Amino acid sequence: MKLLLGFLGVTLLVLQYQLWLGDDSIHSLNSLVVELDAQRANNEELQSRNEQVEIEVLDLKNGFEAVEERARSELGMIEKGETFYMILPPK
């Protein structure tokens, strides 16, 4: 009987060790949950950026105003007949 109780005690200790400190332990699970939350936040940020880019692409494909606006703001282009004024901030 003492041998059986000793065996059960050792088995219980081994199982507790695996539960708390082993490879697939609760600590590892908590680390994975934190990593998963960080990845989800990153994915949400990237999804938002992708949606903005998709809207911009559709606007550039369908509308001439968006192309004209980008040409004016990024390339400094002006239309024929327009006068360009540059206002410099005071020094």
N, CA, C and O atoms as a GROMACS GRO file, in nm:
protein
  364
    1MET      N    1   0.082  -0.119   0.000
    1MET     CA    2   0.000   0.000   0.000
    1MET      C    3   0.087   0.126   0.000
    1MET      O    4   0.058   0.224  -0.069
    2LYS      N    5   0.197   0.122   0.080
    2LYS     CA    6   0.286   0.237   0.084
    2LYS      C    7   0.351   0.259  -0.052
    2LYS      O    8   0.375   0.373  -0.092
    3LEU      N    9   0.380   0.151  -0.121
    3LEU     CA   10   0.439   0.162  -0.254
    3LEU      C   11   0.342   0.228  -0.351
    3LEU      O   12   0.383   0.311  -0.433
    4LEU      N   13   0.215   0.194  -0.344
    4LEU     CA   14   0.112   0.252  -0.430
    4LEU      C   15   0.096   0.400  -0.400
    4LEU      O   16   0.086   0.481  -0.492
    5LEU      N   17   0.091   0.438  -0.271
    5LEU     CA   18   0.078   0.579  -0.235
    5LEU      C   19   0.202   0.659  -0.278
    5LEU      O   20   0.190   0.773  -0.323
    6GLY      N   21   0.320   0.600  -0.265
    6GLY     CA   22   0.442   0.666  -0.310
    6GLY      C   23   0.440   0.688  -0.460
    6GLY      O   24   0.478   0.795  -0.509
    7PHE      N   25   0.396   0.587  -0.534
    7PHE     CA   26   0.387   0.598  -0.680
    7PHE      C   27   0.287   0.706  -0.719
    7PHE      O   28   0.314   0.786  -0.809
    8LEU      N   29   0.172   0.710  -0.654
    8LEU     CA   30   0.072   0.812  -0.683
    8LEU      C   31   0.123   0.952  -0.647
    8LEU      O   32   0.096   1.048  -0.719
    9GLY      N   33   0.197   0.963  -0.539
    9GLY     CA   34   0.253   1.093  -0.500
    9GLY      C   35   0.354   1.143  -0.601
    9GLY      O   36   0.353   1.260  -0.638
   10VAL      N   37   0.443   1.054  -0.647
   10VAL     CA   38   0.542   1.092  -0.747
   10VAL      C   39   0.473   1.128  -0.878
   10VAL      O   40   0.512   1.225  -0.944
   11THR      N   41   0.372   1.054  -0.916
   11THR     CA   42   0.296   1.083  -1.039
   11THR      C   43   0.231   1.220  -1.028
   11THR      O   44   0.232   1.297  -1.124
   12LEU      N   45   0.173   1.251  -0.912
   12LEU     CA   46   0.110   1.381  -0.892
   12LEU      C   47   0.214   1.493  -0.904
   12LEU      O   48   0.185   1.596  -0.965
   13LEU      N   49   0.331   1.475  -0.847
   13LEU     CA   50   0.436   1.576  -0.857
   13LEU      C   51   0.482   1.596  -1.002
   13LEU      O   52   0.504   1.710  -1.045
   14VAL      N   53   0.497   1.489  -1.075
   14VAL     CA   54   0.539   1.500  -1.215
   14VAL      C   55   0.433   1.573  -1.297
   14VAL      O   56   0.466   1.658  -1.379
   15LEU      N   57   0.307   1.540  -1.274
   15LEU     CA   58   0.200   1.608  -1.348
   15LEU      C   59   0.191   1.755  -1.312
   15LEU      O   60   0.167   1.838  -1.399
   16GLN      N   61   0.209   1.790  -1.186
   16GLN     CA   62   0.207   1.930  -1.144
   16GLN      C   63   0.324   2.006  -1.207
   16GLN      O   64   0.308   2.120  -1.250
   17TYR      N   65   0.440   1.942  -1.212
   17TYR     CA   66   0.556   2.006  -1.275
   17TYR      C   67   0.526   2.035  -1.422
   17TYR      O   68   0.555   2.145  -1.471
   18GLN      N   69   0.469   1.938  -1.492
   18GLN     CA   70   0.438   1.959  -1.634
   18GLN      C   71   0.332   2.067  -1.652
   18GLN      O   72   0.338   2.144  -1.748
   19LEU      N   73   0.238   2.074  -1.560
   19LEU     CA   74   0.131   2.174  -1.569
   19LEU      C   75   0.185   2.315  -1.551
   19LEU      O   76   0.146   2.406  -1.624
   20TRP      N   77   0.273   2.336  -1.456
   20TRP     CA   78   0.318   2.470  -1.422
   20TRP      C   79   0.450   2.510  -1.488
   20TRP      O   80   0.468   2.628  -1.517
   21LEU      N   81   0.541   2.417  -1.512
   21LEU     CA   82   0.674   2.454  -1.560
   21LEU      C   83   0.717   2.386  -1.688
   21LEU      O   84   0.824   2.417  -1.740
   22GLY      N   85   0.638   2.294  -1.742
   22GLY     CA   86   0.678   2.218  -1.860
   22GLY      C   87   0.667   2.298  -1.989
   22GLY      O   88   0.641   2.418  -1.987
   23ASP      N   89   0.688   2.228  -2.101
   23ASP     CA   90   0.684   2.293  -2.232
   23ASP      C   91   0.546   2.348  -2.266
   23ASP      O   92   0.534   2.458  -2.320
   24ASP      N   93   0.443   2.274  -2.235
   24ASP     CA   94   0.305   2.316  -2.264
   24ASP      C   95   0.237   2.359  -2.134
   24ASP      O   96   0.126   2.315  -2.105
   25SER      N   97   0.302   2.445  -2.059
   25SER     CA   98   0.254   2.483  -1.927
   25SER      C   99   0.161   2.604  -1.934
   25SER      O  100   0.138   2.661  -2.040
   26ILE      N  101   0.109   2.641  -1.820
   26ILE     CA  102   0.023   2.758  -1.809
   26ILE      C  103   0.103   2.884  -1.841
   26ILE      O  104   0.049   2.976  -1.903
   27HIS      N  105   0.227   2.889  -1.801
   27HIS     CA  106   0.314   3.004  -1.832
   27HIS      C  107   0.328   3.021  -1.984
   27HIS      O  108   0.321   3.133  -2.035
   28SER      N  109   0.349   2.912  -2.054
   28SER     CA  110   0.361   2.919  -2.200
   28SER      C  111   0.230   2.965  -2.262
   28SER      O  112   0.230   3.043  -2.358
   29LEU      N  113   0.118   2.918  -2.208
   29LEU     CA  114  -0.012   2.959  -2.258
   29LEU      C  115  -0.033   3.108  -2.240
   29LEU      O  116  -0.082   3.176  -2.330
   30ASN      N  117   0.003   3.161  -2.123
   30ASN     CA  118  -0.011   3.305  -2.098
   30ASN      C  119   0.078   3.386  -2.192
   30ASN      O  120   0.036   3.491  -2.241
   31SER      N  121   0.197   3.338  -2.219
   31SER     CA  122   0.287   3.407  -2.313
   31SER      C  123   0.226   3.410  -2.453
   31SER      O  124   0.234   3.510  -2.523
   32LEU      N  125   0.166   3.299  -2.492
   32LEU     CA  126   0.103   3.293  -2.625
   32LEU      C  127  -0.018   3.385  -2.634
   32LEU      O  128  -0.043   3.444  -2.740
   33VAL      N  129  -0.093   3.398  -2.526
   33VAL     CA  130  -0.210   3.488  -2.526
   33VAL      C  131  -0.164   3.633  -2.542
   33VAL      O  132  -0.226   3.708  -2.617
   34VAL      N  133  -0.058   3.671  -2.474
   34VAL     CA  134  -0.005   3.808  -2.487
   34VAL      C  135   0.045   3.831  -2.630
   34VAL      O  136   0.019   3.936  -2.688
   35GLU      N  137   0.115   3.734  -2.684
   35GLU     CA  138   0.165   3.746  -2.822
   35GLU      C  139   0.050   3.754  -2.921
   35GLU      O  140   0.056   3.829  -3.018
   36LEU      N  141  -0.054   3.676  -2.898
   36LEU     CA  142  -0.171   3.678  -2.985
   36LEU      C  143  -0.241   3.814  -2.981
   36LEU      O  144  -0.282   3.865  -3.085
   37ASP      N  145  -0.255   3.872  -2.862
   37ASP     CA  146  -0.317   4.004  -2.852
   37ASP      C  147  -0.237   4.110  -2.926
   37ASP      O  148  -0.294   4.196  -2.994
   38ALA      N  149  -0.104   4.103  -2.914
   38ALA     CA  150  -0.019   4.199  -2.985
   38ALA      C  151  -0.034   4.181  -3.136
   38ALA      O  152  -0.039   4.280  -3.210
   39GLN      N  153  -0.040   4.057  -3.183
   39GLN     CA  154  -0.054   4.032  -3.326
   39GLN      C  155  -0.189   4.078  -3.378
   39GLN      O  156  -0.199   4.130  -3.488
   40ARG      N  157  -0.294   4.059  -3.297
   40ARG     CA  158  -0.427   4.106  -3.338
   40ARG      C  159  -0.430   4.258  -3.351
   40ARG      O  160  -0.489   4.312  -3.445
   41ALA      N  161  -0.367   4.328  -3.256
   41ALA     CA  162  -0.361   4.474  -3.263
   41ALA      C  163  -0.285   4.518  -3.388
   41ALA      O  164  -0.326   4.611  -3.458
   42ASN      N  165  -0.176   4.451  -3.417
   42ASN     CA  166  -0.099   4.481  -3.537
   42ASN      C  167  -0.181   4.455  -3.663
   42ASN      O  168  -0.178   4.534  -3.757
   43ASN      N  169  -0.255   4.345  -3.664
   43ASN     CA  170  -0.338   4.313  -3.780
   43ASN      C  171  -0.448   4.417  -3.801
   43ASN      O  172  -0.479   4.453  -3.914
   44GLU      N  173  -0.507   4.466  -3.691
   44GLU     CA  174  -0.611   4.569  -3.704
   44GLU      C  175  -0.553   4.697  -3.763
   44GLU      O  176  -0.617   4.761  -3.846
   45GLU      N  177  -0.433   4.734  -3.720
   45GLU     CA  178  -0.368   4.853  -3.774
   45GLU      C  179  -0.339   4.837  -3.922
   45GLU      O  180  -0.361   4.929  -4.001
   46LEU      N  181  -0.289   4.720  -3.960
   46LEU     CA  182  -0.258   4.695  -4.101
   46LEU      C  183  -0.386   4.688  -4.185
   46LEU      O  184  -0.387   4.733  -4.299
   47GLN      N  185  -0.492   4.633  -4.128
   47GLN     CA  186  -0.619   4.626  -4.200
   47GLN      C  187  -0.673   4.767  -4.226
   47GLN      O  188  -0.725   4.795  -4.334
   48SER      N  189  -0.661   4.853  -4.127
   48SER     CA  190  -0.706   4.992  -4.143
   48SER      C  191  -0.625   5.062  -4.253
   48SER      O  192  -0.681   5.132  -4.337
   49ARG      N  193  -0.494   5.041  -4.252
   49ARG     CA  194  -0.409   5.102  -4.354
   49ARG      C  195  -0.443   5.048  -4.493
   49ARG      O  196  -0.446   5.123  -4.590
   50ASN      N  197  -0.469   4.917  -4.501
   50ASN     CA  198  -0.505   4.857  -4.630
   50ASN      C  199  -0.636   4.914  -4.683
   50ASN      O  200  -0.650   4.937  -4.803
   51GLU      N  201  -0.732   4.936  -4.594
   51GLU     CA  202  -0.860   4.994  -4.636
   51GLU      C  203  -0.840   5.135  -4.691
   51GLU      O  204  -0.902   5.173  -4.790
   52GLN      N  205  -0.754   5.214  -4.624
   52GLN     CA  206  -0.727   5.349  -4.672
   52GLN      C  207  -0.661   5.347  -4.809
   52GLN      O  208  -0.694   5.427  -4.896
   53VAL      N  209  -0.567   5.256  -4.829
   53VAL     CA  210  -0.499   5.245  -4.958
   53VAL      C  211  -0.597   5.199  -5.065
   53VAL      O  212  -0.593   5.249  -5.178
   54GLU      N  213  -0.684   5.106  -5.031
   54GLU     CA  214  -0.783   5.058  -5.127
   54GLU      C  215  -0.878   5.170  -5.170
   54GLU      O  216  -0.912   5.181  -5.288
   55ILE      N  217  -0.920   5.252  -5.075
   55ILE     CA  218  -1.007   5.365  -5.108
   55ILE      C  219  -0.934   5.463  -5.198
   55ILE      O  220  -0.991   5.515  -5.294
   56GLU      N  221  -0.806   5.489  -5.169
   56GLU     CA  222  -0.728   5.580  -5.251
   56GLU      C  223  -0.709   5.526  -5.393
   56GLU      O  224  -0.717   5.602  -5.490
   57VAL      N  225  -0.686   5.396  -5.405
   57VAL     CA  226  -0.669   5.335  -5.538
   57VAL      C  227  -0.798   5.345  -5.618
   57VAL      O  228  -0.795   5.380  -5.736
   58LEU      N  229  -0.911   5.315  -5.555
   58LEU     CA  230  -1.039   5.327  -5.625
   58LEU      C  231  -1.066   5.470  -5.667
   58LEU      O  232  -1.117   5.495  -5.776
   59ASP      N  233  -1.031   5.565  -5.580
   59ASP     CA  234  -1.051   5.706  -5.614
   59ASP      C  235  -0.964   5.746  -5.731
   59ASP      O  236  -1.008   5.820  -5.819
   60LEU      N  237  -0.839   5.697  -5.733
   60LEU     CA  238  -0.750   5.731  -5.844
   60LEU      C  239  -0.795   5.666  -5.974
   60LEU      O  240  -0.778   5.724  -6.082
   61LYS      N  241  -0.853   5.546  -5.966
   61LYS     CA  242  -0.899   5.479  -6.087
   61LYS      C  243  -1.025   5.544  -6.144
   61LYS      O  244  -1.041   5.549  -6.265
   62ASN      N  245  -1.114   5.592  -6.056
   62ASN     CA  246  -1.245   5.638  -6.101
   62ASN      C  247  -1.257   5.789  -6.119
   62ASN      O  248  -1.340   5.834  -6.198
   63GLY      N  249  -1.176   5.867  -6.049
   63GLY     CA  250  -1.198   6.011  -6.055
   63GLY      C  251  -1.076   6.086  -6.102
   63GLY      O  252  -0.963   6.053  -6.066
   64PHE      N  253  -1.100   6.188  -6.182
   64PHE     CA  254  -0.992   6.271  -6.231
   64PHE      C  255  -0.947   6.370  -6.126
   64PHE      O  256  -0.832   6.414  -6.126
   65GLU      N  257  -1.038   6.407  -6.033
   65GLU     CA  258  -1.004   6.506  -5.931
   65GLU      C  259  -0.890   6.456  -5.841
   65GLU      O  260  -0.803   6.534  -5.803
   66ALA      N  261  -0.891   6.329  -5.809
   66ALA     CA  262  -0.787   6.275  -5.721
   66ALA      C  263  -0.651   6.278  -5.790
   66ALA      O  264  -0.550   6.309  -5.727
   67VAL      N  265  -0.649   6.248  -5.918
   67VAL     CA  266  -0.522   6.253  -5.992
   67VAL      C  267  -0.472   6.397  -5.999
   67VAL      O  268  -0.353   6.423  -5.980
   68GLU      N  269  -0.564   6.489  -6.025
   68GLU     CA  270  -0.527   6.630  -6.032
   68GLU      C  271  -0.477   6.680  -5.896
   68GLU      O  272  -0.379   6.754  -5.889
   69GLU      N  273  -0.542   6.640  -5.790
   69GLU     CA  274  -0.501   6.682  -5.656
   69GLU      C  275  -0.362   6.630  -5.621
   69GLU      O  276  -0.279   6.704  -5.566
   70ARG      N  277  -0.335   6.505  -5.653
   70ARG     CA  278  -0.201   6.450  -5.627
   70ARG      C  279  -0.095   6.519  -5.711
   70ARG      O  280   0.016   6.545  -5.664
   71ALA      N  281  -0.128   6.550  -5.837
   71ALA     CA  282  -0.032   6.619  -5.923
   71ALA      C  283   0.000   6.758  -5.868
   71ALA      O  284   0.114   6.803  -5.873
   72ARG      N  285  -0.101   6.824  -5.815
   72ARG     CA  286  -0.079   6.958  -5.759
   72ARG      C  287   0.002   6.952  -5.629
   72ARG      O  288   0.098   7.027  -5.612
   73SER      N  289  -0.037   6.863  -5.539
   73SER     CA  290   0.025   6.863  -5.406
   73SER      C  291   0.164   6.798  -5.407
   73SER      O  292   0.255   6.849  -5.342
   74GLU      N  293   0.180   6.689  -5.479
   74GLU     CA  294   0.307   6.616  -5.473
   74GLU      C  295   0.406   6.659  -5.580
   74GLU      O  296   0.527   6.655  -5.557
   75LEU      N  297   0.356   6.699  -5.695
   75LEU     CA  298   0.447   6.733  -5.805
   75LEU      C  299   0.455   6.882  -5.832
   75LEU      O  300   0.539   6.926  -5.910
   76GLY      N  301   0.368   6.960  -5.768
   76GLY     CA  302   0.371   7.105  -5.786
   76GLY      C  303   0.323   7.150  -5.923
   76GLY      O  304   0.364   7.256  -5.970
   77MET      N  305   0.239   7.073  -5.988
   77MET     CA  306   0.193   7.108  -6.122
   77MET      C  307   0.078   7.208  -6.114
   77MET      O  308   0.002   7.211  -6.017
   78ILE      N  309   0.066   7.289  -6.219
   78ILE     CA  310  -0.045   7.385  -6.229
   78ILE      C  311  -0.107   7.371  -6.367
   78ILE      O  312  -0.043   7.325  -6.461
   79GLU      N  313  -0.232   7.411  -6.378
   79GLU     CA  314  -0.303   7.403  -6.506
   79GLU      C  315  -0.269   7.524  -6.593
   79GLU      O  316  -0.221   7.626  -6.544
   80LYS      N  317  -0.296   7.510  -6.721
   80LYS     CA  318  -0.276   7.623  -6.812
   80LYS      C  319  -0.373   7.735  -6.773
   80LYS      O  320  -0.490   7.710  -6.744
   81GLY      N  321  -0.322   7.856  -6.774
   81GLY     CA  322  -0.406   7.971  -6.742
   81GLY      C  323  -0.409   8.004  -6.594
   81GLY      O  324  -0.465   8.107  -6.556
   82GLU      N  325  -0.350   7.920  -6.508
   82GLU     CA  326  -0.346   7.949  -6.365
   82GLU      C  327  -0.218   8.024  -6.331
   82GLU      O  328  -0.118   8.013  -6.401
   83THR      N  329  -0.224   8.099  -6.225
   83THR     CA  330  -0.106   8.170  -6.176
   83THR      C  331  -0.066   8.109  -6.043
   83THR      O  332  -0.150   8.090  -5.954
   84PHE      N  333   0.061   8.078  -6.029
   84PHE     CA  334   0.111   8.014  -5.908
   84PHE      C  335   0.164   8.120  -5.813
   84PHE      O  336   0.247   8.202  -5.851
   85TYR      N  337   0.116   8.118  -5.690
   85TYR     CA  338   0.164   8.207  -5.585
   85TYR      C  339   0.221   8.122  -5.473
   85TYR      O  340   0.158   8.027  -5.427
   86MET      N  341   0.342   8.158  -5.431
   86MET     CA  342   0.402   8.088  -5.317
   86MET      C  343   0.413   8.187  -5.201
   86MET      O  344   0.478   8.291  -5.214
   87ILE      N  345   0.350   8.155  -5.091
   87ILE     CA  346   0.354   8.242  -4.973
   87ILE      C  347   0.452   8.181  -4.874
   87ILE      O  348   0.431   8.070  -4.825
   88LEU      N  349   0.556   8.254  -4.844
   88LEU     CA  350   0.659   8.206  -4.752
   88LEU      C  351   0.629   8.257  -4.612
   88LEU      O  352   0.584   8.370  -4.596
   89PRO      N  353   0.655   8.175  -4.511
   89PRO     CA  354   0.632   8.222  -4.374
   89PRO      C  355   0.738   8.326  -4.336
   89PRO      O  356   0.850   8.322  -4.387
   90PRO      N  357   0.702   8.418  -4.248
   90PRO     CA  358   0.800   8.520  -4.209
   90PRO      C  359   0.915   8.457  -4.130
   90PRO      O  360   0.898   8.359  -4.058
   91LYS      N  361   1.032   8.518  -4.146
   91LYS     CA  362   1.152   8.464  -4.079
   91LYS      C  363   1.164   8.515  -3.938
   91LYS      O  364   1.258   8.479  -3.867
   0.00000   0.00000   0.00000
